[in-house]
Amino acid sequence: MAVRIIVDLLRLTLPLLYAVLVVMYGITFFRSAPRLERLKHPALLIVIVLHFAYLAARTIAFDHPPITSVFEILTLLAGSMALAYLYIEFRTRVQNTGMFILGVTLLFQTISSLFIKDLLVIPDYLHSLVLGFHVSTALLGYTALSLSAVYGFLYLMLYHEIKSSRFGMIYSRLPNLEMLEAMSHRSEAFGFVMLSVAILIGVIWLPMVFKEISYLDPKLIGTIAIWFLYAVALMAKRKGGWQGRKTMIVSLIGFAFVFLSMIVINIYLSSFHTFH
């Protein structure tokens, strides 16, 4: 009973905490605020700890990892994005992109908190370690692709500022174009590898669990389409010499397909990936 109370409390609190973080990072992006500069990194760490405490509490309360619905996956994705950003911030010492990345995290967690359902009865195969690895690699892939899209968006913002000869706040506060492109490309490449592993595990393992599996499943088709899009983009960059604005636009298009796959397909189309 106490664990359920913790779950409900954190479910309602996390969107508010992420909103506070976005405001803190937003203020320090637009003006000098030395006190907030010192506080925002520890505050991010505290929120991440609380987020993963929430995930652990849900696992204990409902006797399964939070992977049974799109809204449970969204809170996992939000936590993973926040953790990935903390790592990027630590490694690069670049703290001026937090408002944008944590804004996406806030969106994902808010949707999850509003619509998540507590499932008490689930199929036995959801306890499989193979499934856990499959979901983990897919989650890492989607997290990296989401980060790639955010850095792509920031690249296009800065590119537009420079092209318009407006050297204002965006120009002075964001990393340079080369850094943003490198961060986007590295995230994209890592996400593609993780998504490839997730697809491979799924193709091998799923027929062992589902006797009547259809490879025309909407979620499977959507994932393959996303994988193919990023495969073409990475090949174009490596072999075709694509760079800069073109590849950033492709990152945003790819993220749109990711979001479409996670939200629309899961909610409106029938799939063996739906467990409730």
C-alpha beads as a LAMMPS data file, in Angstrom:
LAMMPS data file: protein, C-alpha beads

276 atoms
275 bonds

1 atom types
1 bond types

-500.0 500.0 xlo xhi
-500.0 500.0 ylo yhi
-500.0 500.0 zlo zhi

Masses

1 110.0

Atoms # bond

1 1 1 0.000 0.000 0.000
2 1 1 2.828 2.397 0.893
3 1 1 4.549 1.658 -2.423
4 1 1 1.344 2.449 -4.343
5 1 1 1.149 5.794 -2.540
6 1 1 4.750 6.552 -3.547
7 1 1 3.935 5.613 -7.162
8 1 1 0.922 7.934 -7.279
9 1 1 2.798 10.766 -5.577
10 1 1 5.781 10.594 -7.932
11 1 1 3.536 10.186 -10.990
12 1 1 1.928 13.541 -10.188
13 1 1 5.128 15.230 -9.015
14 1 1 7.560 14.344 -11.823
15 1 1 5.995 16.589 -14.512
16 1 1 6.123 19.515 -12.056
17 1 1 9.774 18.801 -11.220
18 1 1 10.718 18.642 -14.903
19 1 1 8.836 21.888 -15.487
20 1 1 10.920 23.523 -12.733
21 1 1 14.097 22.218 -14.392
22 1 1 13.042 23.617 -17.778
23 1 1 12.398 27.001 -16.159
24 1 1 15.792 26.922 -14.397
25 1 1 17.654 26.026 -17.583
26 1 1 15.552 28.550 -19.515
27 1 1 16.417 31.414 -17.178
28 1 1 20.140 30.631 -17.340
29 1 1 19.931 30.378 -21.132
30 1 1 18.465 33.853 -21.576
31 1 1 20.295 35.751 -18.833
32 1 1 23.078 35.510 -16.309
33 1 1 21.948 33.845 -13.080
34 1 1 24.994 32.539 -11.167
35 1 1 22.953 30.999 -8.328
36 1 1 20.748 29.016 -10.707
37 1 1 23.840 28.009 -12.694
38 1 1 25.183 26.352 -9.556
39 1 1 21.864 24.770 -8.593
40 1 1 20.561 23.391 -11.883
41 1 1 23.007 20.484 -12.234
42 1 1 22.393 19.112 -8.690
43 1 1 18.660 19.679 -9.201
44 1 1 18.749 17.624 -12.401
45 1 1 20.547 14.823 -10.567
46 1 1 17.920 14.811 -7.792
47 1 1 15.030 14.665 -10.280
48 1 1 16.678 11.778 -12.148
49 1 1 17.099 9.852 -8.870
50 1 1 13.418 10.434 -8.064
51 1 1 12.423 9.368 -11.576
52 1 1 14.224 6.062 -11.333
53 1 1 12.833 5.590 -7.816
54 1 1 9.399 5.973 -9.452
55 1 1 10.247 3.330 -12.055
56 1 1 11.487 0.969 -9.330
57 1 1 8.378 1.599 -7.214
58 1 1 6.106 0.844 -10.194
59 1 1 7.992 -2.398 -10.798
60 1 1 7.549 -3.433 -7.158
61 1 1 3.931 -2.300 -6.874
62 1 1 2.683 -4.069 -10.014
63 1 1 5.182 -6.963 -10.152
64 1 1 6.452 -6.202 -13.649
65 1 1 8.826 -3.696 -15.273
66 1 1 7.113 -0.623 -16.759
67 1 1 7.087 -1.860 -20.360
68 1 1 3.466 -2.956 -20.837
69 1 1 2.034 0.130 -22.561
70 1 1 3.120 3.128 -24.596
71 1 1 2.656 5.383 -21.555
72 1 1 4.954 3.231 -19.416
73 1 1 7.486 3.288 -22.253
74 1 1 7.187 7.097 -22.384
75 1 1 8.183 7.491 -18.736
76 1 1 11.127 5.147 -19.332
77 1 1 12.094 7.230 -22.353
78 1 1 11.787 10.456 -20.354
79 1 1 14.042 9.113 -17.608
80 1 1 16.546 7.800 -20.132
81 1 1 16.669 11.160 -21.948
82 1 1 17.270 13.032 -18.703
83 1 1 20.037 10.607 -17.734
84 1 1 21.620 10.792 -21.194
85 1 1 21.553 14.583 -21.056
86 1 1 23.191 14.541 -17.612
87 1 1 25.987 12.425 -19.088
88 1 1 26.364 14.730 -22.109
89 1 1 26.436 17.770 -19.836
90 1 1 29.100 16.144 -17.661
91 1 1 31.300 15.087 -20.611
92 1 1 31.040 18.214 -22.761
93 1 1 30.595 20.843 -20.030
94 1 1 27.957 22.353 -22.337
95 1 1 24.901 23.285 -20.236
96 1 1 23.082 25.621 -22.595
97 1 1 21.020 22.973 -24.390
98 1 1 19.254 21.670 -21.289
99 1 1 16.101 23.762 -21.748
100 1 1 15.438 22.144 -25.122
101 1 1 16.213 18.518 -24.235
102 1 1 14.470 18.646 -20.868
103 1 1 11.509 20.261 -22.611
104 1 1 11.062 17.063 -24.630
105 1 1 11.513 15.040 -21.426
106 1 1 8.800 17.145 -19.782
107 1 1 6.460 16.473 -22.713
108 1 1 6.983 12.692 -22.561
109 1 1 6.584 12.505 -18.777
110 1 1 3.478 14.706 -18.784
111 1 1 1.755 12.508 -21.379
112 1 1 2.755 9.406 -19.418
113 1 1 1.553 10.775 -16.063
114 1 1 -1.784 11.832 -17.525
115 1 1 -2.668 8.590 -19.298
116 1 1 -0.695 5.747 -17.671
117 1 1 -2.739 2.802 -16.361
118 1 1 -1.909 0.395 -13.564
119 1 1 -1.904 -3.143 -14.989
120 1 1 -2.104 -5.868 -12.361
121 1 1 -2.503 -8.891 -14.655
122 1 1 -0.004 -9.394 -17.479
123 1 1 1.051 -12.324 -19.718
124 1 1 3.862 -14.563 -18.453
125 1 1 6.222 -13.662 -21.310
126 1 1 6.498 -10.108 -19.986
127 1 1 8.759 -11.484 -17.258
128 1 1 11.279 -12.742 -19.852
129 1 1 14.877 -11.499 -19.597
130 1 1 15.108 -11.608 -23.393
131 1 1 12.130 -9.275 -23.623
132 1 1 13.785 -6.993 -21.091
133 1 1 16.931 -6.829 -23.240
134 1 1 14.828 -6.277 -26.375
135 1 1 12.951 -3.380 -24.768
136 1 1 16.142 -1.925 -23.244
137 1 1 17.970 -1.777 -26.574
138 1 1 14.917 -0.305 -28.313
139 1 1 14.595 2.269 -25.543
140 1 1 18.266 3.242 -25.798
141 1 1 17.815 3.545 -29.555
142 1 1 14.771 5.792 -29.315
143 1 1 16.430 7.893 -26.596
144 1 1 19.494 8.500 -28.775
145 1 1 17.360 9.295 -31.838
146 1 1 15.310 11.758 -29.785
147 1 1 18.500 13.499 -28.654
148 1 1 19.725 13.552 -32.237
149 1 1 16.534 15.312 -33.292
150 1 1 16.805 17.923 -30.525
151 1 1 20.380 18.741 -31.516
152 1 1 19.262 18.810 -35.143
153 1 1 16.564 21.337 -34.236
154 1 1 19.106 23.476 -32.376
155 1 1 21.431 23.273 -35.391
156 1 1 18.679 24.579 -37.690
157 1 1 17.841 27.379 -35.250
158 1 1 21.469 28.502 -35.146
159 1 1 21.881 28.045 -38.910
160 1 1 18.882 30.321 -39.514
161 1 1 20.286 32.943 -37.123
162 1 1 23.661 32.967 -38.876
163 1 1 22.143 33.011 -42.376
164 1 1 19.946 35.953 -41.366
165 1 1 22.994 37.730 -39.875
166 1 1 21.289 37.903 -36.498
167 1 1 24.008 37.272 -33.934
168 1 1 21.836 37.497 -30.846
169 1 1 21.021 35.293 -27.879
170 1 1 20.737 32.012 -29.823
171 1 1 24.105 32.609 -31.488
172 1 1 25.887 33.537 -28.279
173 1 1 24.461 30.803 -26.045
174 1 1 24.387 27.674 -28.217
175 1 1 27.454 25.586 -29.125
176 1 1 28.740 26.181 -32.667
177 1 1 27.284 24.425 -35.718
178 1 1 30.087 21.869 -35.891
179 1 1 29.550 20.806 -32.263
180 1 1 25.766 20.533 -32.668
181 1 1 26.166 18.502 -35.860
182 1 1 28.670 16.161 -34.200
183 1 1 26.421 15.655 -31.158
184 1 1 23.425 14.957 -33.386
185 1 1 25.327 12.546 -35.612
186 1 1 26.853 10.589 -32.714
187 1 1 23.458 10.244 -31.064
188 1 1 21.940 9.144 -34.373
189 1 1 24.620 6.515 -35.016
190 1 1 24.303 5.076 -31.498
191 1 1 20.505 5.040 -31.793
192 1 1 20.684 3.231 -35.125
193 1 1 22.939 0.522 -33.691
194 1 1 20.676 -0.018 -30.672
195 1 1 17.558 -0.103 -32.853
196 1 1 19.254 -2.656 -35.131
197 1 1 19.965 -4.897 -32.132
198 1 1 16.372 -4.551 -30.894
199 1 1 14.973 -5.502 -34.309
200 1 1 17.314 -8.497 -34.589
201 1 1 16.292 -9.791 -31.148
202 1 1 12.639 -9.290 -32.011
203 1 1 12.844 -11.143 -35.328
204 1 1 14.539 -14.144 -33.659
205 1 1 12.651 -14.229 -30.350
206 1 1 9.089 -13.182 -31.207
207 1 1 8.202 -16.289 -33.294
208 1 1 9.190 -18.415 -30.287
209 1 1 6.635 -16.637 -28.082
210 1 1 3.809 -15.757 -30.465
211 1 1 2.637 -18.750 -32.481
212 1 1 0.580 -16.627 -34.858
213 1 1 2.850 -13.678 -35.496
214 1 1 2.335 -11.386 -38.473
215 1 1 5.283 -9.527 -39.930
216 1 1 2.719 -7.016 -41.216
217 1 1 2.209 -5.854 -37.623
218 1 1 1.889 -2.014 -37.652
219 1 1 4.500 -1.484 -34.904
220 1 1 6.975 -3.770 -36.649
221 1 1 6.437 -2.054 -39.994
222 1 1 6.811 1.356 -38.339
223 1 1 10.062 0.341 -36.637
224 1 1 11.504 -1.079 -39.871
225 1 1 10.543 2.141 -41.683
226 1 1 12.353 4.210 -39.031
227 1 1 15.398 1.921 -39.232
228 1 1 15.472 2.195 -43.045
229 1 1 15.175 5.993 -42.950
230 1 1 18.134 6.320 -40.598
231 1 1 20.110 3.729 -42.560
232 1 1 19.698 5.836 -45.702
233 1 1 20.603 9.015 -43.811
234 1 1 23.782 7.517 -42.322
235 1 1 24.785 6.040 -45.672
236 1 1 24.202 9.373 -47.396
237 1 1 26.427 11.079 -44.838
238 1 1 29.183 8.473 -45.041
239 1 1 29.168 7.688 -48.771
240 1 1 27.310 10.590 -50.344
241 1 1 29.021 13.420 -48.543
242 1 1 25.847 14.742 -46.944
243 1 1 26.471 17.110 -44.066
244 1 1 25.054 20.092 -42.297
245 1 1 21.473 21.219 -42.828
246 1 1 20.354 18.232 -44.935
247 1 1 21.239 15.669 -42.289
248 1 1 19.625 17.760 -39.527
249 1 1 16.351 17.877 -41.463
250 1 1 16.467 14.103 -41.877
251 1 1 16.962 13.747 -38.103
252 1 1 13.791 15.741 -37.486
253 1 1 11.826 13.731 -40.063
254 1 1 13.066 10.525 -38.445
255 1 1 11.989 11.746 -35.015
256 1 1 8.535 12.540 -36.373
257 1 1 8.246 8.896 -37.482
258 1 1 9.513 7.747 -34.065
259 1 1 6.840 9.798 -32.304
260 1 1 4.193 8.573 -34.743
261 1 1 5.202 4.968 -34.106
262 1 1 5.176 5.330 -30.319
263 1 1 1.903 7.255 -29.996
264 1 1 -0.438 6.780 -32.939
265 1 1 0.329 3.140 -33.785
266 1 1 0.242 2.025 -30.156
267 1 1 -3.062 3.751 -29.430
268 1 1 -5.070 3.394 -32.621
269 1 1 -3.795 0.274 -34.404
270 1 1 -3.948 -3.348 -33.261
271 1 1 -0.555 -4.892 -32.520
272 1 1 0.958 -7.847 -30.665
273 1 1 3.141 -5.175 -28.995
274 1 1 0.057 -4.068 -27.053
275 1 1 -0.160 -5.987 -23.803
276 1 1 -3.426 -4.738 -22.344

Bonds

1 1 1 2
2 1 2 3
3 1 3 4
4 1 4 5
5 1 5 6
6 1 6 7
7 1 7 8
8 1 8 9
9 1 9 10
10 1 10 11
11 1 11 12
12 1 12 13
13 1 13 14
14 1 14 15
15 1 15 16
16 1 16 17
17 1 17 18
18 1 18 19
19 1 19 20
20 1 20 21
21 1 21 22
22 1 22 23
23 1 23 24
24 1 24 25
25 1 25 26
26 1 26 27
27 1 27 28
28 1 28 29
29 1 29 30
30 1 30 31
31 1 31 32
32 1 32 33
33 1 33 34
34 1 34 35
35 1 35 36
36 1 36 37
37 1 37 38
38 1 38 39
39 1 39 40
40 1 40 41
41 1 41 42
42 1 42 43
43 1 43 44
44 1 44 45
45 1 45 46
46 1 46 47
47 1 47 48
48 1 48 49
49 1 49 50
50 1 50 51
51 1 51 52
52 1 52 53
53 1 53 54
54 1 54 55
55 1 55 56
56 1 56 57
57 1 57 58
58 1 58 59
59 1 59 60
60 1 60 61
61 1 61 62
62 1 62 63
63 1 63 64
64 1 64 65
65 1 65 66
66 1 66 67
67 1 67 68
68 1 68 69
69 1 69 70
70 1 70 71
71 1 71 72
72 1 72 73
73 1 73 74
74 1 74 75
75 1 75 76
76 1 76 77
77 1 77 78
78 1 78 79
79 1 79 80
80 1 80 81
81 1 81 82
82 1 82 83
83 1 83 84
84 1 84 85
85 1 85 86
86 1 86 87
87 1 87 88
88 1 88 89
89 1 89 90
90 1 90 91
91 1 91 92
92 1 92 93
93 1 93 94
94 1 94 95
95 1 95 96
96 1 96 97
97 1 97 98
98 1 98 99
99 1 99 100
100 1 100 101
101 1 101 102
102 1 102 103
103 1 103 104
104 1 104 105
105 1 105 106
106 1 106 107
107 1 107 108
108 1 108 109
109 1 109 110
110 1 110 111
111 1 111 112
112 1 112 113
113 1 113 114
114 1 114 115
115 1 115 116
116 1 116 117
117 1 117 118
118 1 118 119
119 1 119 120
120 1 120 121
121 1 121 122
122 1 122 123
123 1 123 124
124 1 124 125
125 1 125 126
126 1 126 127
127 1 127 128
128 1 128 129
129 1 129 130
130 1 130 131
131 1 131 132
132 1 132 133
133 1 133 134
134 1 134 135
135 1 135 136
136 1 136 137
137 1 137 138
138 1 138 139
139 1 139 140
140 1 140 141
141 1 141 142
142 1 142 143
143 1 143 144
144 1 144 145
145 1 145 146
146 1 146 147
147 1 147 148
148 1 148 149
149 1 149 150
150 1 150 151
151 1 151 152
152 1 152 153
153 1 153 154
154 1 154 155
155 1 155 156
156 1 156 157
157 1 157 158
158 1 158 159
159 1 159 160
160 1 160 161
161 1 161 162
162 1 162 163
163 1 163 164
164 1 164 165
165 1 165 166
166 1 166 167
167 1 167 168
168 1 168 169
169 1 169 170
170 1 170 171
171 1 171 172
172 1 172 173
173 1 173 174
174 1 174 175
175 1 175 176
176 1 176 177
177 1 177 178
178 1 178 179
179 1 179 180
180 1 180 181
181 1 181 182
182 1 182 183
183 1 183 184
184 1 184 185
185 1 185 186
186 1 186 187
187 1 187 188
188 1 188 189
189 1 189 190
190 1 190 191
191 1 191 192
192 1 192 193
193 1 193 194
194 1 194 195
195 1 195 196
196 1 196 197
197 1 197 198
198 1 198 199
199 1 199 200
200 1 200 201
201 1 201 202
202 1 202 203
203 1 203 204
204 1 204 205
205 1 205 206
206 1 206 207
207 1 207 208
208 1 208 209
209 1 209 210
210 1 210 211
211 1 211 212
212 1 212 213
213 1 213 214
214 1 214 215
215 1 215 216
216 1 216 217
217 1 217 218
218 1 218 219
219 1 219 220
220 1 220 221
221 1 221 222
222 1 222 223
223 1 223 224
224 1 224 225
225 1 225 226
226 1 226 227
227 1 227 228
228 1 228 229
229 1 229 230
230 1 230 231
231 1 231 232
232 1 232 233
233 1 233 234
234 1 234 235
235 1 235 236
236 1 236 237
237 1 237 238
238 1 238 239
239 1 239 240
240 1 240 241
241 1 241 242
242 1 242 243
243 1 243 244
244 1 244 245
245 1 245 246
246 1 246 247
247 1 247 248
248 1 248 249
249 1 249 250
250 1 250 251
251 1 251 252
252 1 252 253
253 1 253 254
254 1 254 255
255 1 255 256
256 1 256 257
257 1 257 258
258 1 258 259
259 1 259 260
260 1 260 261
261 1 261 262
262 1 262 263
263 1 263 264
264 1 264 265
265 1 265 266
266 1 266 267
267 1 267 268
268 1 268 269
269 1 269 270
270 1 270 271
271 1 271 272
272 1 272 273
273 1 273 274
274 1 274 275
275 1 275 276
